């Protein structure tokens, strides 16, 4: 009786263990690489990131930790500005004293900068240049509800920093043995990756074929990108929205100039936009126009045309963006820093 029970149980447990093993080996559960995690894309290039020096030791200072008050550059941005020891502001700090405002302090970069200007922040911190970085897909979204009268005081910032505690990442339910992903990943998402072409994985990440195998150092001809890159085109491709954005940035720049601070605007291209020209089949795909609309407009700020800058290197240098992530790699970070340096030295 016991033997029969064991045999019957084994018939169920053994396949489950095999599936769980496949999931444990090939499925990403960490925050980065984000497109593999969000799309449940198998991590078949396990040594891909070995070529990069992805240090977590930052050379820039964070507002939440610094004791200094005099800096050449202040960076305000999203996850592109928080790439720790391999982001653009890390490499900037090799040349300039650089302060970064933590994202938990200012979530919306545009509104956050306005709040700082109207408050007393610049009475406490001496800054020469401000880099306003924003990923392309969120730039227009961050314009919604902008209030040019809002402000934040240094006291409020200090309170935010004091009350902020890092939350330990809780173990996901998906890491449990008997979970849906134990079946879904090896039986559905993994075969889908090898069989399907030009599809949306896990309703979050698009997987499109590229016309070249030279864009990434792992020789992959797949472009993995976030679905919001396409969703945002509805607003980002409207010229009227780009004009409004430029007018808003000009207005912010004028306010900063009154404080003898120069605004530098750094849009980070969506991965979809950056690699659009290399997608093999673009028949049903809308062309991104954000940078094309913004480029000719009159600007009263220093503009870093990151798409044009990085595009000039794509045919000669692999991994401008990570194959397995939505962000640009240290390769692009260094290129961007050279251009920012030129812009500052040229003034």
N, C-alpha and C positions, 0 to 999 in steps of 0.2 A: 504493500500500500504506500509506504513512504517512498519506495523507489519510483513508483509510478508518478507520485506527486512531484518528485525531484525532476524526473524526465519531462513532465508536462511544464513545470516551471522553467526549466532550462530552455525549452523550445521558445518560450516567450522572452526570457531574460537575455539569452545569448545574442539574438538579432538586435535587441535594444542596446546591448553593450557595444556591438559593432557600430551601430548608427551613432551612438554617443561618442565613440572613439573617433569616427570620421569628423563629427562636428567639432570635437575638442582640438583636433589637429588643424583643420582647414578654416574654421570660422573665427573671425575677429570679434572680440567682445570689448576691447579697450576703446577709449575715446578716439584715438587715432591709430591707424588710418580710417578716416571717417566714412568714405564712400563704401569701403568694404563692410564696415560695421552696419551702416544704415541699409545698404542694399542686400545684405547677406550674400555678398560676393565671395567665393572661395579665395583664400590667400595662397595662390599657386606660385607666387614669386616670393618665397619666404626670405630670401636674402637680398631682396631689392633695396632695402634701406641701408644696407651695410656701407654703401658708397658715400653716404652723407654723414657729416659730423653733426648729429642732432643733439647737441649739448643742451642741458637745462640750466646752465650757468649763464645768467644774464649780465651783460656789461652795462646796460641801462639801469636807471633807478626807477623804482615804483613809488608813486605818491604815498601809498599805504605804508611804506617802509623807510623812506628817505628822511634824513635830518637836514639836508641841504636845501637852500632856497634860491640858488643862482645857477641857471642852466642856459645853455645855448639853444636847445631844442626841447619843445614839449610835444609829445605824440598823443593823439586822441584817436582811438580806432576800435575795430572789432577784433575778431580772432586772428586776422592777419598781423595785427599789432601785438599779439600775445603769443608769438612763436618762440618765446624764451630765448635760448642761446643760438638760434639760427634764423631769427627774423630780421627784417630790415632795420628796426630800431636797435637791435643788438650790434649790428655792423656799423650803424651810424655812431654808436657810442665809442667806437674805436677812434673816431675823428673829432666828435663833439660831445660835450657833456649833455646827456639826454635823460629827460624825465618822462615817464609814461604814466598816464592816469588809468588806474585799474578799471576794468569794465564794470565792476559792481558799483563803482561810484557814479559813472556816467554811462548809461545804457545806450541812449540815442546820442550819437556823436554830435550831430548838428545842434540839437536843442541843448545838449550838455555844454557845448562851447559858448552858446549864447548865455546860458546861466552863469558861467564863469565870468564872462565879460561884464555882466550886470551886477555881479557880486563883488566881493572884496578879495578874490583870489590873487589878483595881480598886484595887490598891495603887499602881499606876503611873499610872492614868488617873482623873481626877475627872469623874464624869458625874452629871447631875441626872435625865435621862429616857432611857429606852431604848425605841426603837420596834422592835418585833418584827413584821416584815412577812412575809407568806407568801401565795402565790397559793392560791386556794381548792382547786384540784384536788390539791395536794400536802400540805395541812395535816395530814390524817389519816395519810397515808403517812409523814410525818416523825415521827409518834408511835411507829412500830414500833421496838422495841428500845431505847427511851429508857433511859439509865442515869443515875440521879441522883447517882452517886458518881464519875462520870468527870470529869476535869479536864484543863486545858491550861495550861502555864506561860507566862509572858512570854518566857522563853528559847526555848521551842518555837515560839512565834509569830514571834519574831525570825528563827529559823532558816528557817521557812517562807517568810518575806518575802525573805530573802537568797537562797534557792535557787530562788525563783520567776522564771522567765524566760518572757516572752511568746513563744508560738509563732506564727511568721508563717503566716498562712492559706495552705495549700498549694493550688495550682491544682487544681480538681476535674477529674476525668476527663470530666465532663459538658460541660466547656468545649471539649473536643476536637472537631474537625470531624466525624470519623467516630465518633460516639457514638450510643447508643440514643436519647438525648433529642433529637437532631437530627431523628429520625423521630417519636418519641413526642409531643413537645410540639406541633408544628404539625399533625400528622395525627390525634392522638387527644385530648390534654388541652385544646387550644385550641378545637376544635369542640365538645367535651363541655361546656365552660363556657357556650357560647351555646345549646346544644340541650337539655341535661339540666336537670332540676329536682330539688332536694333529694337530693343525691348526695354520695358520699365521693370526693374527688379524690386520686389518688396514695396511697391508703390512709392518709392523714394528716389531710386538711383537709375538713371538711364544708362544703357550699355549700347554704344553705337560703334560700328566698324569705322576705322580710319583708313585713309588712302596711303599711309606710310607706316613703316615699322621703325623709323628713326627718331620719333619724337620722345620716346622714353628709353632709358638705358636697358630695360629688360626686354626690349624688342617687341613689346606688345603692340598690336594694332587695334586695341580697344580704347575707346574714350568713355570713362566712367564719370558722370557728372550729376549734380543735384537737380531734381526736377523743378525746383523753384527758379533755376536759371532760365527756364522756358516760361514758367508761369508769370514771372516778373516782366516779360517782354510787353505784355499788354499795356503797362504804364511807362516802362522805360523807353519804348520806341516812339512815344508821343513827343514831338518837338516842343509843344507847349510846356510839357513837364520839365524838359531839359532847360528851357529858357527860364522857367521859374526857379529851378535849382541854381542856375548860374547867377541870377539876380540876387538870390538869397546869399550865396557865397560872396558875391561882391559887397553886399551890405555888411556881412560879418567882417570882411576884410577891412572895410572903411572904419569900423568900430575898433578893430585891433590896431590900425595905423595910428589912431588917436592915442594909443598907449605905446607907440613906437615898437609895435610887434608886427612882423611880417607873416601873413598866412600862406602856407603851402598846402595845396589840395592834392591828395593822392588817392584816386579811385583805383580799386583793385579789380581787374577784369574777372567776370565769371569764367569758370573753366570752359563752359560751353562757348562763350564768345571768343576766348583765346584760341580755341582749336576748331572753330566753326569751319574755316576754309579747308580743313583737312578731313572733315567727315566725308566718308565715301558716298553716301546717299543722302543728299539734303533735300530731296523732292518735297517732303512734307514738313520741312523745318523752317521756321521763320528766322530771318537774318537779324542779329542784334544791331541796333543803330545808336545805342547810348553814346559811344565815343565819337561816332561820326557826327552826331548832332551837337555834341559839346565842343568839339575841336575848334570850329570857326568862330565861336562866340567871343565877344570882347570880355576880357577877364582883368579884374583889378587885383588879382592874387597870382601867386606863382603856381603854375599848373604843371604837374608831372603826368604826361600822357603815357601812362604805364603800358597800355596796350600797344601803342606804336613802338615804344622802346623795346618791349619784350619780343614783339613780332619780328624785329630786325635780327634777333638772335636764334629764332626757332629752327631755322634750316641748318644751323651750324652747331647748336648746343642742345643736348638732350635734357629732359627733365626740367623744363622751365616751370612746369607745375608737377607735383607728384603724380605718378600714375594712379596711386591708390587713395588719393585725398582730394578735397576741394581746394586746397591752398597751394600757392606757389612754393617752390622749394628754396633752399639756400642759394641755389644757382641764380634764381630770379632776384632774391633779396639783395645779393651783392651788386647785380646789375642796376637795380633801382637806386641803391645807395650811391653809386657812382654818378647817377643823373641828379640826384638831390644835391650832392656835393658840388657838382658843376653849377647848378642853379644858384646855390648860396654864394659860391666864389665869384660868380658872374655879376653879382649885384653891387 
